[in-house]
Amino acid sequence: MSGPPPASANNVPPTFQPLVNQMSFYNQTLDNHLSNHAFFNEFERRTGIPKTSLFMTVFFLVVIMVFSNFAAGLVTNLIGWVYPAIKSFQAIESPQKDDDTQWLTYWTVFGFLSTLEYFSDRLVSFFPFYYTAKLAFILWLFLPQFQGAQVLYQRILRPQLLMAKPGIDAAENSMKAQFNKFTQ
């Protein structure tokens, strides 16, 4: 006994045809974008599974894990680390310096926020959808469309660090002197 025939553009009720057309457009756009990445092309070639299916499956698994709080801390920290680490490596290896500055700024802000999170861990655990908000915030920090890390650095961290610079420099010099005494 076979199931119903697969839906196609020809047997979709007219009411849903605009939705089907829009979904086809987004699927094609995603496929074109994923075609720029060797991993997805190789996956599709070896398995016969469309690269958009792999991407959407992983995407929805991540969303479900974050929404359900199943390994949400690990997932959000991996997202906050893996993509930026890859982009940082690419920036280090490129001759331009503006991308180096972008990723150094990201890591400064990410490290600062991770330290704050460590001390407020018990408090934030009471907030529903904390990890969903954290994931959205991390994406805002590093996605080039938003460059949130630069915004936070310029508006909050940089002014505070500039005010504290004399004390930071003095502490650094003191530690260097102590280290030099210790190693002589």
Sine and cosine of phi, psi and omega as CSV:
sin_phi,cos_phi,sin_psi,cos_psi,sin_omega,cos_omega
0.00,0.00,0.80,-0.60,-0.03,-1.00
-0.97,-0.24,0.40,-0.92,-0.01,-1.00
-0.99,0.14,-0.12,-0.99,0.01,-1.00
-0.92,0.38,0.45,-0.89,0.02,-1.00
-0.91,0.42,0.48,-0.88,0.00,-1.00
-0.90,0.45,0.55,-0.84,0.01,-1.00
-0.94,0.35,0.66,-0.75,0.11,-0.99
-0.71,-0.71,0.13,-0.99,-0.03,-1.00
-0.88,0.47,-0.39,0.92,-0.06,-1.00
-0.98,0.18,-0.49,0.87,-0.06,-1.00
-0.93,-0.37,0.37,0.93,0.06,-1.00
-1.00,0.04,0.72,-0.69,0.05,-1.00
-0.83,0.56,0.60,-0.80,-0.06,-1.00
-0.82,0.58,-0.49,0.87,0.00,-1.00
-0.89,0.46,-0.56,0.83,-0.06,-1.00
-1.00,-0.09,-0.09,1.00,-0.07,-1.00
-0.86,0.51,-0.67,0.74,0.05,-1.00
-0.88,0.48,-0.60,0.80,0.03,-1.00
-0.91,0.40,-0.69,0.72,0.02,-1.00
-0.89,0.46,-0.68,0.74,0.02,-1.00
-0.89,0.46,-0.68,0.73,0.00,-1.00
-0.91,0.42,-0.69,0.73,0.03,-1.00
-0.89,0.45,-0.64,0.77,0.05,-1.00
-0.89,0.47,-0.65,0.76,0.04,-1.00
-0.88,0.48,-0.75,0.67,-0.01,-1.00
-0.91,0.42,-0.63,0.78,0.03,-1.00
-0.89,0.46,-0.69,0.72,0.01,-1.00
-0.91,0.40,-0.65,0.76,0.03,-1.00
-0.89,0.46,-0.70,0.72,0.04,-1.00
-0.90,0.44,-0.68,0.73,0.02,-1.00
-0.87,0.50,-0.68,0.74,0.02,-1.00
-0.89,0.45,-0.66,0.75,0.01,-1.00
-0.92,0.39,-0.71,0.71,-0.02,-1.00
-0.92,0.39,-0.41,0.91,0.02,-1.00
-0.91,0.42,-0.28,0.96,0.05,-1.00
-0.98,0.18,-0.07,1.00,-0.07,-1.00
-0.89,-0.46,0.85,-0.52,-0.08,-1.00
-0.85,0.53,-0.60,0.80,-0.04,-1.00
-0.84,0.54,-0.74,0.67,-0.04,-1.00
-0.92,0.38,-0.62,0.78,0.03,-1.00
-0.90,0.43,-0.68,0.74,0.00,-1.00
-0.92,0.39,-0.65,0.76,0.04,-1.00
-0.86,0.51,-0.74,0.68,-0.02,-1.00
-0.90,0.43,-0.66,0.75,0.00,-1.00
-0.90,0.44,-0.68,0.73,-0.07,-1.00
-0.97,0.25,-0.58,0.81,-0.12,-0.99
-0.97,-0.22,-0.38,0.93,-0.09,-1.00
0.98,0.19,0.02,1.00,0.03,-1.00
-1.00,0.02,0.78,-0.63,-0.01,-1.00
-0.84,0.54,0.66,-0.75,-0.03,-1.00
-0.88,0.48,-0.50,0.87,0.05,-1.00
-0.91,0.41,-0.55,0.84,0.03,-1.00
-0.92,0.40,-0.68,0.73,0.05,-1.00
-0.87,0.49,-0.76,0.64,-0.05,-1.00
-0.86,0.51,-0.75,0.66,-0.05,-1.00
-0.92,0.39,-0.58,0.82,0.05,-1.00
-0.90,0.45,-0.75,0.66,0.02,-1.00
-0.90,0.44,-0.68,0.74,0.01,-1.00
-0.85,0.53,-0.76,0.65,-0.03,-1.00
-0.94,0.34,-0.53,0.85,0.10,-1.00
-0.89,0.45,-0.69,0.73,0.03,-1.00
-0.89,0.46,-0.71,0.71,0.01,-1.00
-0.87,0.49,-0.71,0.71,0.00,-1.00
-0.90,0.44,-0.68,0.73,0.01,-1.00
-0.89,0.46,-0.66,0.75,-0.02,-1.00
-0.95,0.32,-0.71,0.70,0.00,-1.00
-0.90,0.43,-0.59,0.81,-0.06,-1.00
-1.00,0.03,-0.03,1.00,-0.04,-1.00
0.90,0.44,0.35,0.94,0.07,-1.00
-1.00,0.05,0.97,-0.26,-0.03,-1.00
0.87,0.50,0.47,0.88,-0.07,-1.00
-0.89,0.45,-0.63,0.78,0.03,-1.00
-0.89,0.46,-0.71,0.71,0.03,-1.00
-0.89,0.45,-0.72,0.69,-0.04,-1.00
-0.89,0.46,-0.73,0.68,-0.03,-1.00
-0.91,0.41,-0.62,0.78,0.03,-1.00
-0.93,0.37,-0.60,0.80,0.06,-1.00
-0.90,0.43,-0.68,0.73,0.03,-1.00
-0.90,0.44,-0.63,0.78,0.03,-1.00
-0.95,0.32,-0.22,0.98,-0.03,-1.00
-0.93,-0.36,-0.73,0.68,-0.17,-0.98
-0.89,0.45,-0.85,0.52,-0.03,-1.00
-0.87,0.50,-0.75,0.66,0.04,-1.00
-0.88,0.48,-0.55,0.83,0.03,-1.00
-0.91,0.41,-0.67,0.74,0.04,-1.00
-0.89,0.46,-0.73,0.69,-0.01,-1.00
-0.92,0.40,-0.56,0.83,0.05,-1.00
-0.91,0.41,-0.69,0.72,0.05,-1.00
-0.86,0.51,-0.72,0.69,0.02,-1.00
-0.88,0.47,-0.63,0.78,0.01,-1.00
-0.91,0.41,-0.66,0.75,0.01,-1.00
-0.88,0.47,-0.63,0.78,-0.05,-1.00
-0.99,0.14,-0.17,0.99,-0.01,-1.00
-1.00,-0.01,0.42,-0.91,0.00,-1.00
-0.97,0.25,-0.34,0.94,0.00,-1.00
-0.96,0.28,0.49,-0.87,0.01,-1.00
-0.97,-0.25,-0.29,0.96,-0.04,-1.00
-0.91,0.41,-0.57,0.82,0.04,-1.00
-0.95,0.31,-0.50,0.87,0.09,-1.00
-0.88,0.47,-0.71,0.70,0.00,-1.00
-0.88,0.47,-0.67,0.74,0.01,-1.00
-0.85,0.53,-0.74,0.68,-0.08,-1.00
-0.98,0.20,-0.51,0.86,0.13,-0.99
-0.89,0.45,-0.64,0.77,0.04,-1.00
-0.90,0.44,-0.70,0.72,0.02,-1.00
-0.85,0.53,-0.75,0.66,-0.06,-1.00
-0.91,0.41,-0.56,0.83,0.06,-1.00
-0.89,0.45,-0.74,0.67,-0.01,-1.00
-0.92,0.38,-0.70,0.72,-0.01,-1.00
-0.87,0.49,-0.69,0.72,0.03,-1.00
-0.90,0.45,-0.68,0.74,0.03,-1.00
-0.88,0.48,-0.73,0.68,-0.03,-1.00
-0.93,0.36,-0.58,0.82,0.06,-1.00
-0.90,0.43,-0.61,0.79,0.05,-1.00
-0.91,0.41,-0.70,0.72,0.06,-1.00
-0.87,0.49,-0.67,0.74,-0.02,-1.00
-0.89,0.45,-0.61,0.80,0.01,-1.00
-0.85,0.53,-0.68,0.74,-0.04,-1.00
-0.98,0.18,-0.33,0.94,-0.02,-1.00
-0.94,-0.34,0.27,0.96,-0.10,-1.00
-0.83,0.55,-0.73,0.68,-0.02,-1.00
-0.91,0.41,-0.60,0.80,0.00,-1.00
-0.93,0.37,-0.73,0.68,-0.07,-1.00
-0.95,0.30,-0.32,0.95,0.00,-1.00
-0.91,0.42,-0.30,0.95,0.02,-1.00
-0.99,0.10,-0.22,0.98,-0.04,-1.00
-1.00,0.06,0.84,-0.55,0.07,-1.00
-0.92,0.40,0.56,-0.83,0.02,-1.00
0.87,0.49,0.46,0.89,0.05,-1.00
-0.85,0.52,-0.73,0.68,-0.06,-1.00
-0.94,0.34,-0.46,0.89,0.10,-0.99
-0.92,0.40,-0.71,0.71,0.05,-1.00
-0.91,0.42,-0.63,0.78,0.01,-1.00
-0.90,0.44,-0.67,0.74,0.02,-1.00
-0.88,0.47,-0.72,0.69,0.03,-1.00
-0.87,0.50,-0.65,0.76,-0.01,-1.00
-0.92,0.40,-0.69,0.73,0.02,-1.00
-0.88,0.47,-0.69,0.73,0.04,-1.00
-0.88,0.48,-0.67,0.75,0.05,-1.00
-0.87,0.49,-0.60,0.80,-0.01,-1.00
-0.90,0.44,-0.70,0.72,-0.17,-0.99
-0.96,-0.29,-0.28,0.96,-0.01,-1.00
-0.92,0.38,0.72,-0.70,-0.07,-1.00
-0.88,0.47,-0.41,0.91,0.02,-1.00
-0.91,0.41,-0.49,0.87,-0.10,-0.99
-0.94,-0.33,-0.65,0.76,-0.05,-1.00
0.75,0.66,0.76,0.65,-0.02,-1.00
-0.88,0.48,-0.54,0.84,0.01,-1.00
-0.88,0.48,-0.64,0.77,0.02,-1.00
-0.91,0.41,-0.63,0.78,0.01,-1.00
-0.89,0.46,-0.77,0.64,-0.01,-1.00
-0.90,0.43,-0.65,0.76,0.00,-1.00
-0.89,0.45,-0.77,0.64,-0.06,-1.00
-0.91,0.41,-0.61,0.79,-0.10,-0.99
-1.00,0.02,-0.48,0.88,-0.11,-0.99
-0.86,-0.51,-0.87,0.50,-0.12,-0.99
-0.93,0.37,-0.76,0.65,-0.08,-1.00
-0.84,0.54,-0.77,0.64,0.02,-1.00
-0.85,0.52,-0.64,0.77,0.00,-1.00
-0.93,0.37,-0.66,0.75,0.00,-1.00
-0.92,0.38,-0.60,0.80,0.04,-1.00
-0.90,0.43,-0.63,0.77,0.05,-1.00
-0.91,0.41,-0.58,0.81,-0.05,-1.00
-1.00,0.03,-0.07,1.00,-0.10,-1.00
-0.81,0.58,-0.72,0.69,0.02,-1.00
-0.85,0.52,-0.67,0.74,0.02,-1.00
-0.93,0.37,-0.62,0.79,0.03,-1.00
-0.91,0.42,-0.71,0.71,0.02,-1.00
-0.88,0.47,-0.66,0.75,0.02,-1.00
-0.90,0.44,-0.69,0.72,0.02,-1.00
-0.89,0.45,-0.64,0.76,0.02,-1.00
-0.90,0.44,-0.71,0.70,0.01,-1.00
-0.90,0.44,-0.63,0.78,0.03,-1.00
-0.90,0.44,-0.69,0.72,0.01,-1.00
-0.91,0.41,-0.62,0.79,0.04,-1.00
-0.88,0.47,-0.70,0.71,0.00,-1.00
-0.89,0.46,-0.70,0.72,0.03,-1.00
-0.89,0.45,-0.66,0.75,-0.01,-1.00
-0.91,0.41,-0.68,0.74,0.01,-1.00
-0.89,0.46,-0.63,0.78,0.06,-1.00
-0.90,0.44,-0.66,0.75,-0.05,-1.00
-0.92,0.39,-0.59,0.81,-0.09,-1.00
-1.00,-0.01,-0.05,1.00,0.01,-1.00
-1.00,0.06,0.00,0.00,0.00,0.00
